[in-house]
Every structure is written in C-alpha cells, then in structure tokens.
Amino acid sequence: MALQISATNSEHPALLLELPWHLPLEDWPDEYLVPLPRGISRHVVRYSRAGDEVIAVKELARRPALREYELLRDLDRLGIPAVDPLAVVTGRTDGDGAPLEPVLITRHLGGSMPYRSMFETTLRPETMHRLMDALAVLLVRLHLAGFAWGDCSLSNTLFRRDAGAYAAYLVDAETGELHPQLSPGQRDYDLDLARVNISGELLDLEASGALHPSVDPIEFGREICARYRGLWQELTRTSVYPAGKYHYIERRIRRLNDLGFDVAEMQIEHSSNGDTVTFVPKVVDAGHHQRQLLRLTGLDAEENQARRLLNDLESWMATQEDFAPGDPLAARPEVLAHRWVRDVFRPTVRAVPVELRGAMDPAEIYHELLEHRWYLSERAQHDIGLDTAVEDYIKNVLPKARETLQPAVPD
C-alpha cells in the first residue's frame, strides 16, 4: 500500500511529506523532534514540526487512528475543548518494505502542560483543586454533548492557564463514543472510571514523592465526582418558581452565565392553577464569556480570561466620554471595544518582552498585569495605573517567575 495522508487542511499534506515516515516514531532523529514535555501514553508519541506548526504524532493501528481522527473532528464541530486533528498517515513502510503502524497527527496545544510535568515541582493542594475543577467542567461539557469518554484521566488531559484557574482539554479520544444523548448509567460509568483513574495516578505520584503530603489520592478521586455532580445539577435541574416572579428565571440564567454557560433554549410551563412556573434549561452551551469577547473584540481567549478581559473592557468603556448606554448618538459598544483593543490591550501586552513571556498567551499576560496592578494599588492605597504596573511586573515579577514557566517552543 502506498503512503496516504488524510488531512483536514490542504496545506498540511505537502508539509507532512518532509517527515521520515519510513522510520518508526521511536527512531526519529532529533532534527525532526521538538523537545516538549509528554504525558504518559500507551502509544509512542513524538512532537515534530510541519512548517510553522508544532504537531503531535501518535502511532496506533489503522482502525483506531481513523476512528479517533473522526471523533476529534466531531468534538471540534461541537466546540468541545480538545486537541485539533490534522491528519492520519497510513501505508507506511520501512526501508525494507515492511509495514509500519499508521499515525494520528494533532496540532500541539500551545501553552499546555501534561499533569506529570506540572507535578515536577510539588503542586499545592489549592492548585490541584483548580485542576479538578477544570477536569469536572470538561467532563460535564462532553456529557452535555453526548460524548462518553471511556477513559477520563489526568494522563488523557492537557491543562492551560486560564486567569488564575486552568482550562482542561481532551487529548485522547480513542475510547470515546458519541451519542445523541447519554443515559444516567453512561454518565455514571464515565465518572466512576475518572474516579478510579485519577486516584491511581495520584497514588503513583505519591509513591514517587511528587505529591503534596496533605493530599489523599482516594479522597481526590472522590472529589472529581462531587464537583461533577454539583455542576451537572446546576446546569440541568428543573426549577419551580412562584407565578409572576420572572426575575427568578433571569437570576437562574445569570447564574449559569457566571459559570460560563449559555442557555440556548429553554422550556417554561405554567401550572394549571397559575401559582407556579416550571423552568427547564433545554440546551446549555459553554463559553458564554468567550463568545461575548470574540463578538466584541475579535480576541479568542479561555473562559476565565474572557471574563476578566470583559470586566476590564466594561470599566474602561465607562470612562469614555462618548459612551452613554441608551443614547442613539453614542459610540456603539463594538466600536469602543475595538478601540480598547487598539489603545489599551495590544500596547500593554506588547510592552512585555517576548523572551520573558514563556508560554503565556496575550490574554493570560493581560490578566497577570491586571492582577499585579490590583496588588500594587492595594499596597499603595490608590490606583497606581496600568503603565506603572507593567513596568514593575517586568522588572520584579517576570525575571523570578521565568524559570517556573514552560519555555516557548524553540525556533
């Protein structure tokens, strides 16, 4: 069989042809590899380059490679945080014509870290709680979309900084199944697998001395279940309110928005005696603040980053003389938002030297600067301004933090 590359983008096949497909992945020369931290995998995985992009290449059998490729494409269409599938390469042979395993190629998730790399310096329990929150949100989003993971674990997840929290991304969809809707039994099975896998991974870390001594691996495995159930209940429960108290429905929707979810459809039923109203959120989509920020500014950020940037944008807009809500002659929010990007966001981010940023994306840098401004202002008992905060952050914070940040991918 001749070498075949099935790709999502017409640019990738030509670039991918330059890679040494006649060699097993474990034998690829260093000149083709990018030195990035890898998580544990049952398959051989390597990072390489295709043009300007860093890609992850995983060897596995033909059928699971094609199946995972299609599942990742489905998750992308559903807007689920997962790695981007780029291609499947089949028909590989070595120099003697012997067949080699096909490979699945995904785009490297910039700024992300596998959990084992994060534990190289023992994480505080508070940070671990934030990881569990991120993983619980990911699992809920998958289940809302009808996706049964089948192997939820820390090893199959990548984490990115998200304005003081973390965002979790699915890496391995090999065992997944997509359904129109999941039954309670399917969700419970996925959740129980997550509990067992996470406890096992933390026990492994404990044995290696990389786990904080106050962390109980078994209890942390149970915690992911509790966090999942609490979030699922809030997103899907039926609410019964007194008739006429429609602001209760608005309050429920706002609470869902605060969790980062949109109510795309709802069902409202009045009781026969007119005393109560039953409210059911029918479809709940994640990324409320992400979509709002993207619509206003064109900036694409993680959910918590977007929330923080929107707060800063709203505060800045309130200081503008041509902003008067309800005034038809006032500047539109979209116009002011793009002015904020041009005059505030971009100059502020560009003031931070590229060599000091590590793996932080612009939205995370801006969040860090806002946090530093708040800290300095609290200490000074007055607003010190963003320019002063940027100067102090570059001088006193970044040099100390540089060693703890993931290095940028080398050119």
N, C-alpha and C positions, 0 to 999 in steps of 0.2 A: 504494500500500500504506500502511495506517495504521501509526502508530508502535506498536511492540510491544516490551515489556520482559519477557524471560525471566529470572527471578531465583531464587536458592536460598532466599531468605527473604522471607516475606510483608511484612516491614517495609520492604524496600528499594524496591519499585516506586513507592510513594507519595512517598518522599523523592526518588527519582531524577527524577520528573516535573518537579521545580522547576528542573532544569538546562537550559541553552539548546541543546536538541538540533537546533534549526533552523540552527545555525551550525557550520561546520567547526571541528574542535578547535583548529586553529592561530589561529582568530579569536575564541576565547572571551575575554570581558572579564576583567580582573584580579580583579573582585569575586567571580568563581566559582573562582579558582585558589588553590592553596596553594603557597607558594614552597619546594619541597623539591628537593634535587639529583636530577637524572635521568641515567640512563646513556644510552649510545648505542643507538638502536633504528632499525630500517628503517621503522618506522611513527611517526606522530605520537602522542605520549603526553603527557598532562597530569594533574596532581594536582588534585583538587577535594574538595568536602565533600558528604556525604549525611547530614544530621542531625549526629550527634556523630562520625561516622566520616570518616576521610580515605580517598579512593579513588583508584586509578589508572585512567585512561580511555585506551584504545588504539584507534585507528581501523584497521580492516582489512576485507577483503572478507567477505561473509556466511558462506561455507562455512568458511574457516579460523577465523573468530571462533567459530562454533558448535562446531567440532571442538576448538579449544583449550579452550573452556569445559568440554566434557565430559572432556577429558583431565585438566584441573586438578581436576575433581571426582573422577576416578578416583584421582589421586595423593593427594588428601585422604583418601579412604576407605582407602588403603593406608598412611597415616601417613607419607608422604614429605614432607620439608621443601620446601614450595612456597608461592607466594602463593595466597591464598584467592579462588576465583572467586565473584563476587557476581551478575553479570547479563550478558546480551547484549542490546543495543538495536538493533533493525532497523526498517526502514521510515522512516528519517529523510529529511526533505526540507527544502530551504531555503525562504526566503520566497517564491520564485517557483515552488515545487513541484518543482524539480529534485532528483533523488535525491542523498543523501549517503551516504558509507560507513557501515556499521554500526560499533558499538564493542563492545569487550570491557571489562568492568569488574571489577577485582580490588580487594581490600582492601589498603591500604598496610601494609607490614610495619614496624611501629613499631621505631625504634631501628636500622634497617638503613641501609646505605650502598652505592651503586654503586661499583665499583672505581675509577673515574676520580676521584670525589670524595675517596677515600682517598689517591690519589696526588697530590693538590694540594700537599701537603707531602710531599717525597720519603720514601717508606717505607724503613725499614731492611730489609736482606735477611732478618733474623730474622722480621720481621713478614710478609714475603712468603712465607716458608716456611710460616708458620701458615695463610696464605690457601690455599696449595697443599694443605696437609693437609685443610682444610675442604672444598675442592672435590673432592679424591680420595674423601673419605668420602661426599659427596653422590652422586658418580658410581657408587660401589660400591652404595650403597643403592638407587639407581634400577635398576641392573642386577640386583640380587638380586630386585627386584620385577617384573622382566621388562619394564622400560621402556627403550627405546632413545631417547636424547635427540635425536640427529641434528644438534645444533648446540651442544655443550657449549663454553662460553667464559666469560671473565670478564664480558663485557657482558651475558650472559643469567643472571647470578647476582647476588644480593644477599648482603651479609655483615653479621652481627650479632656484637657482642662476646659471648664466652662464657667467662668466668672465665679471662682471660689468653690464651685462644685465640679462634677465630672459628667461627661456625656458618654454613654456606652454604645458601642457599635458591634453588631454581629459580624463575626469573621468566617465561621464555618457553618454552612447550611446543608452539609452533606446528608444529615439525618432528618432534615425538615420535611414537612408536608403542608401544603396549602389547601385549605378547605373554605367553602362559603362561610361557615361559622363553626366554632369549636364548641363541643359539649362540655359541661362541667367536669366530666370524667377526663376528657383530654387535657383540660387545663390543669387539673389536679395532678395528673401523671407527669406533665411537664414540670410542674412546681416541685413535685417530690424528687424528680431527677436533679433539679437545680439544688435542692437542699443537700442531697447526698454528695453530689459532685463538689459543691463549694466546701462542705465540711471536710471532705477528703483532701482537697487541695490545701486547705489551711492546716490540716494535720501534717501534711507533707512539709509545709513551710515551718511549722513548729519543730519538727524533727531536725530541720536543717539550721535552726536557730535564727530564722529570719522573721519570726512572728513576735509581735509585742507580747510580753509575758502576761499582760492583763486580758488578752483576747482568748476566749473559749471557742475553739473551732466548731464544736457541736452547736453551741448557742448561736453563733453567727450563721450557721446553716439554717437554723430555725428563723432567724431574723429576716432573711430574704422572703420567707413565706409570709410572715406577718406584714412586712412592708408591701408586698404584692397585694395581699388581700385587702389591706386598708385602702390602697389606691384604686383597686378594681371596684370595691364597694362604692367609693365616692363617685366614680365615673359612670357607673351603670345602675345605681339604685333608683327605685321609684320613690318620688316624693309626693306627699299628700298635704295640701295647704288649704287654709280657710278660703272660701269663695270671696273674690274681691281683693285678695292680698296678692296682686300680681307682682308686686315688688319682691316677694319671696322668690318667685321664679327668676327674676332678674338677678337677685343675690346669688342664687344657685349657679346661674350661668357665669357670673363674675368669679365665683369660687373655682369653677372649672377652668376659666381663663387663667386665673392665678397659678393653677397647677400646670399651665402650658398647653391646655387642650381647648379646641373649638367644638361647639355644638353645631354640627352641620345640619341636623334635622331633629325635630322634637315632636312628641305626641302629648297633647293636652286634652284631658277628658273631664267634663263636669259631672258630678254625681247627680242622680235623678232628683234628689230633693234640693239641689242647688247650694248645699252647705260647704262642699269641698271641691277642690280641683286637684286632679292627679296629673303629675308632670313626669314624663319619661324621656330622657335624652336618648334618641334613637341611634344616632351615629356620632361618635366622638373622635375627632382628629387631633393629633398632637401637632405642636409647632405654632401655636397661636401668635406668640411674640415674634417668632422667626418670620412668619408671613407678613406681619404688620410692618416690621422693619424693612423687609425686602421691598414691599409695596411703596413705602415712603421714600426710601433712600437708595435702594439697589444694593444694599450691603447684605451679604449672606453670612449669618452667624449662628452659633449654637443658641439654644433656647434661653438659658440664663444670661448669656452675653447680650442677646437681643433685648431682653427685659431691661437690663442695666443701661444699654445704649438708648433705649426709648425713654427711660426716665430722664437721662441727661438731655436728650433732644427736647423733651417737653419743658424742662426747666429753662433751657436756652431760648426756646421759642417765646416763653412768657416775658423775656427781657427785650424782645424785638418790638420796636415802635409800630411796625406795620402788621402786627399780629393782634387781631381783635376777633375772637370767636363770635360768629353770628353776623359780622359786618360783611356784606357782599363786596365791599371795596377793599377789604383786607387781603393780604397775600395768602394764597392757598397753602395748607399745611405741606403739600408735596413740594411747593416752591421753597418754603423755608427749610424743609428737611434737606433738600439738595444743597442749599446754601450752608447749612450746618456741616454737611459732609465736606464741602469745599473749603470752608473757612475755619472749621474747628477740628473735625475728626482727622482728616488727612494730614494737615500740618502738625498736629500733635503726635500722631503715630510716626511720621517721618522724622521727627526730632529725636527719636530713639535710634541710635546707630544699629545698623543691620547686624553687625558682628556681636552685639550684646543681646539680641532678641532670643537666641536659642530657637526652640520650636514653637514659640508663641506666635499665633496669628494676630493680625491687626486688631481684631475685636478684643482678644484677651489682653493685648498690650494696653488698649484704651481703658479696659476695666481695671487693670492693675494701677494705672495712673490715677483714675478716679478714686480708687481705694487709698492710694498714697496721699492724694490731696485731702481727703477726709481726715486721715490720720494726722497730717501736719496741721490742718486747720483746728482740729480738736486740741492739739497741744498748744497752739498759738492763741486759742480762744477767739479766732476770727478767720474768715476765708482768706487763704493765702494765694488763691488764684491758680489756674492750671499751669501757666508758664513756670512759676516757681516750683510747683510740684514736679513737673517734668525734669527740671534742672536737678533737683535734689534726688529724684529717683535714679537718674542716670549716674550721678556722682556717688551716691551712698548705698543704693539698693542693688542695682543690676550687677556690679562687679562681685558682690558677695554671693549673689544667687546664681551666677553663671555656671558654676560647677555642678549645681543640682539640676539644671535644666537639660533636657535632651538636646544633644548637639544637632545642628542643622545638617541636612544631607550634604555631604561633600560634593563639590563640583567635579 
